[in-house]
Amino acid sequence: MDSDSSNPALRPQALDFLITDFGQYLGLEGLAFDDSNVITLEIDSHIVSLKFVDERVGILITSVIETVPSDVSHLLPLAICMQNHDSMSQGLGIVTLDADTGDLVWTDRMPTAGLTVDLLNSALTHAVEGVKFWSAFVAGSLQEIDEMDALTQASGEAETEANTSLFKV
């Protein structure tokens, strides 16, 4: 990236005005980007962050879906990878793994060119739909993996029991 995305001086003034107007529309007086060019909102019980990157990228909309358990099966990243294709083609963003935190992070991008209060509101409504979809997908995947692990373990124990009974004298 050519610019320092944490430099508020590089953020277009029109975007700051738009965010102020959006805050007034929501009844959140004083809504503004912080010194790191981030706004964090709670929408429908989901924490959603808006980060202005630069005029080329626009705003990244992100939300932590879940922290991946350290002992999670390799099947979860595979399932996420396969679902990302369908999700992106449906406009529901993607989920990536933050290697530093172990968080699964839902992400989408919003260009700032031509952005209005109505478009921003629509983008955030759509973002929450994506976050809800991915939250349900990850929870369901983790449950399926736990069930498969339990079946595999039970099958392995039954097989061990059967094998040991063959060798009893």
N, C-alpha and C positions, 0 to 999 in steps of 0.2 A: 504494500500500500504506500502510495506516495505521501500521504498526509498523516499527521498525527491526529488520530480520531478522538483523542481526549482533549484536544485544544478547542475550547468553546469559541475562540475567535474565528475559526474556520467554518463554523455553522452559519448557514444563511439566516440573516435577520428575519426574513419572511417566515422561516420555519418557527422561530421563536414567537412571532406574532400569532401564527396559526395555533401553536400549542397553548398560548394564553387564551385564545378564543375557544379552543376545545375544552380547556379547563372551566371556563365560564359556562359553556354549554352543559358540562357535566355537573356544575355546581362545585367545582374544585378550584376555588380562587387561588391564584399563585402557582398553578401547575407550570412547571418549567423543567428543562434539562438541568441536571446537576453539573458540577465541574468536570465530570467524566463523560458528559454528553449522554447521560442515562436518565430515564424516567421509569420509575417502578410503580405499578398500579396493581390493586387487587380487583379482579373482575370475576364475578360469579364464583368466588372462593378459589380462584387461581391467581398466583402471582405472575404477572406479565411485565417484562421489561422492554422498553424501547431504547435502542442505542443508535444515535446518529453516528454513522461511520464517515461518510463523505458524500459529496454530491453525486458521484458516480454510483456508489452502492446504495445510498439512501439510508433507510432505517432498518436495523435488524430487530425483529420482534422475537423474544425468546421467553421460554418458561421451563423451569425444571420439572420434569415429569416424575422422576424417581431416582433415588440413589441406588445404583446396582449393588446388590450384595456381593461380597468378595468371593463367595463360593458358587456364584451363579453358573449354570451350565453354559457351554458354548452355543447352545441352541438359541438363547435369547438374542445375542448379536446377529445371528444368522436370520432369525425371524424378522428382526427390525430391518435388516438390510433388504430383505425381500419386500417388506411392506413399504419401505421408503419409496420405491418406484411407483407403486399404486397411489400412495399418498400424495406424492409430488404431482402426478398426472391429474389428480383430482383437486389440486390447489390447497391441500391440507398441510403444507409444510413438510419438514423432515425431522427426524430425530437422530441426534449424534451423541456420541459418548465423550464427555469432557474427561480426558485422561488425568487431569490434575485432581479433580474432585470425585470422579466415579459417577457423576450425575448423567442421567439421560436428559438431554436438553432438546426441547422442541424449538425449531427455528423456522422463520419465514422472513422474507425481505419485502420492504415497501419502498418503492421509489418516492422521492420527495417532489419531483417535477409534477406540477399540476395538482398537488395534494390539497384537499379542502377538508373542512371540519366533517362534512358528511362522509367523504371517502375514508378519513381516519377512523371515524366511528364504525363504518362498515368493515374496515380492515381489522379492527380490534374485535368486533363481533365474530368475524370469520376466524380470527386467531383463537378465540376461546373454543370455537367448534373444533379446530384442529387439536388443541390441547386436550379437550374432552375425548376426542377420538383416540388419540395416542395414549392417554392415561388408561382408558379402558383396554386398549390393545395390549399394553405392557402388563397390566394387572392380569388379564386373561392369559397371556403368554407365560407369566411367572407361575400362575396356578397350574396350567397344563404341564409345565416343566416339572413342578413339584409332584404332580400326579404320576408323570412318567417315571421320575426318579423313585417314587414309592413303589410303583409296580415292578421296576427293574430290581430294586432291593428285595422285594418280597419274592420275586421269581428266583433271584440268586440264592436266597435263604432256603427256599423250597428245593432247589436243585442240590444245594450242599447237603441238606437233610436227606434227600433221596440217595445221593452218592454215598454218604456215610453209612446209611442203612444197608447198602449192598455189601459192605465189607465187615459187617458184624459177624463174629464167630460164636 
